[in-house]
Each structure stands twice: as C-alpha cells, then as structure tokens.
Amino acid sequence: MNRDLGVWTHQDCALVLIDYQPEIFATIRSETSAALAELNVRLLARTAKAFNLPIVLSTVGVAARINGPTAPALLADLPGVQVIDRGTMNAFEDRAFREAVKKTGRKRLIFGGLHTEICLAFAAVEALKAGYDAMFVTDAVGGRSQTAHRTAIERLAHAGAVPNTALAVLCELFRDWTSPLANKAREVIAWYFAEVPKLTAEVGV
C-alpha cells in the first residue's frame, strides 16, 4: 500500500479504457453483470468528459477481425476520442497506445478494461512498472469467471494499483458540492441515478 498517493484529483488523472467490445462483454461471468459494467464505464466516460480528463480508448483485434469495435453506447459518450486498435493483449506493448498515454501528460491513470484478468491486469501492472500510478475501477470491469476476476483484483492490489468504484471515482475527483465542478457532477450523477435502477436494485441511489 502506498500511503503517499492520497486522494486523486481531476487535474492529475487520465482515463484509460481498454477493450469494451460486445464480444468481450458477452463472456463476462463475474459479480458485476455485463450490463451494469457497461453502465459504470459509461459513468466513467461521462465523468472524464465533464471534468476534462484526457481519455485513451483502445480496442483489441478489430483490424484482425477477431472482435468488433467499441460498444456503441460507450462510443456515443466519447465523441471526438480516437480509438486505438491493437493486436497485443498487453496494451502497453502497442506503440501507439504507449504514446497516447504519454501524450496525456498525466502520471495517474484510471483504468477500466475487459477482461479483468487479461487486458486490464496486463496494462495496469505494466503502467506501474513504467512509473505511473494506477487505479482500477472494480465495478466497471468483468472477468470470464468470478475466480478469474477476484484473482486479477488481488494481483493488481499486490502490484500497487488502487481499487475503486465508478461512482467513487466521480466523487473523489470533485469532492466539494460548492466547487466549480459540482454542477457538472450533479448532471452526471442525475443521469446515473436515473439509469441504474433499470438494471439492478442492488445499487442504492
């Protein structure tokens, strides 16, 4: 555990989203359903847009015709964001991805990715090795099984990545209801609170 990290701010973070593609969503079998994971990653996307965070969005295997493009609902929340397609499961082994992350100018990366145990875990641990701070959003990701998902979370935490949830990310980045960001935050929260009861009664609003 790194006690020096403290809370994260919108000025020092970038959002990194990896492989939110329909074929991968379809194989999620961990605690958070695919539908709820998709809603939560959309919450991250809307948060990043509202707070003007740099965003890196990547897919795997589209050019190789292995997978389709980013899920349409998420892509619609990210207008103007270029998608970087890779052949590598470890996103940091792709030069264009590495350069896009570097270009953000941010050293703190908030990660979402599918699957938890493969493309998310590989990228986050590689980011830590490269000198970035890494946060991963546990309810915006999913694994091919509960065991795979939980094992990945343990691996990431042992490596030094910080676990969080999508709504907590939003709240951590603005933190003050009287701040200039509060009105933007309220808009995003209102949207989320209207959508999440359509999917589950297990999340309080």
N, C-alpha and C positions, 0 to 999 in steps of 0.2 A: 504494500500500500504506500502510495506517495502522498505524504501529508502536506507537501508543498504546493500541490495543484490548486487547492481552494476551489471556489465556485467558478464556473465558466461564464464568459460574457459574450455578447454578440459582436464585440469589436475584435475578439481574438480567435474566433472559430470559423471553420468552413464545414459545409455539409457534404459528405461523400456517400453516394447511393450506388449500390452495386447489384446488378442482375435482377431487377424487379420485372421479370418477364413471365408471361402467362404460363409457359410450360413449367417453370420452376415453382411458381405459386401452386400449381396443381399437385405438386408432390409433397407439400408441407403436411407433416403429421405430428407436430409438436403442440405445446399447450395453447398458443395463440393461433386461432384459425387463420386461414389464408385471407379471408375477407376482412378480418379485424387487423391483421398485419398490413394489408393494403391501405386501410383507412388510417392507420397510425403512421405509415410512411408518408401518406398524403398530408397528415398533420405536420410532419417534419418539413416537408416541401413548402407548405404554406407559411410555416414559421420562418424558414430561411428567406423566403421572398419578402415577407413582411418586415423582417429585421435587416434585410440587405446583406445576408451572408453569401459569400461565394459558394457556388454549388458545382460539384463534379459528379456527373451522371454517366454510368458505364453499363454496357451490356456484354454478354459473352456469347460468341458463336452465331451471331446474326449473319454475318458475311459468309460463314461456313455452312449456313442453312441447318444449323443444329437447333437453334432456338429462334423465336420470333422477337420483335422489338419490345421496348419497354411497355408495360401495361398502359393502355390508353388513358385511364383516369389519372394516373400519376403523371404521364406526359403532359396532359392538359393543364396540370398545376404548375408546370415548369416551362412556360413559354420563353423562347429565346435561349434555353440551355442546350448546348451541343451534347450529343450522345457520343461517347467514345466506345466503339465496339472492339472487343479483344478476342484473341484465341486462347489466352492464358487464363487458368483458373485463379492464379495469384495475380491480382490486378497490378501490383507493383512491378511485375515482370514485363509489363507493357510500357513502352517508352512514352507513348502519347499520354497515357494515364498519369505516369510519374510527373511528366512535365506540366500537366494540367493542375495536379495537386500543388506542385511547387509554385506555379503561377498565381495561385490564390494569395500567396504571401502570408498565409496563416500557419501557425505551428500546432494548433489544436484542431483535431479532426473529429467530427461527429459522424460515426459510421452507421449505416443501415445496409443490410445485404442479405441475399439468399444464395445458398443455404447458410445457416449459422456456422455449421461445422466446416464448410469448404471456403467459398469465396469471401465471406465476411471474415472468418478467422484468419485466413491466409493474409488478407490485405491488412488487417489491423495489427497483427504481430509484426508484419514487415514494416509498417509505418512506425511502430515503436522502435524497431531496430534502426530505422533511418533518422531517429531523433525527434519524431513528432509525439505529441500527447494524443492518446486515442480514447474516445468514448464510444460505446456501442449501445444501441437502443433495443432493449430486450423484447419489447412488445411490438416492434416493427420488423421483426425478423422471424425466421422459422427454419426448423430442421426437418430432415427426412424421417426422423423419429424423435420421441421425447428424449431418449438416451443420447442421441447424436447432438441435439440442441443443448441439453444440460452439460454434456461433456465439453462442448465448444465454449459455453459460458465460463466453465471452470478454467479451461485453457487460457482464455482471454484475460480473466481476472488474475490468474497466476502470472501472466506475462506483464501485467501492469495497466491493462486497459480498464476504463471506468464504466461500469454498467449504469444504465439509466432507463427511464421510460419516456415515451414521446411527449406526454403532457408535462412531465417534469422538466424536460429539455426546454420547452416553451417558457415555463415559469422561471427556470434558472436564468434564462437569457435576458429577462427584463426585470423581474423581482420586485418592482415597485409600482403600485397602482397609480401613483402620481407622476410617474416618469413619462417622457415624451413617447415612449413605445407602448404605453398602456392601451391607448385607443386601438392601435393595430393588433395588440394581443387580444383585446376583447373581441374583435371581429373574428379572429381565428378560433378562439375558444367557443364563441357562439356557434360557429359553423360545426365544430367538432361535437359539441354537446347536442346539437340537433341530429347529427348523423349516427353517433354511436349507439343510441337506444334502438335503432333499426336493426342492429346486428347482434346485440347482446344485452342482457340485463345484469351481467356480472361486473360491469364498469359503472360506478356511480357518477352521476352528473348533477 
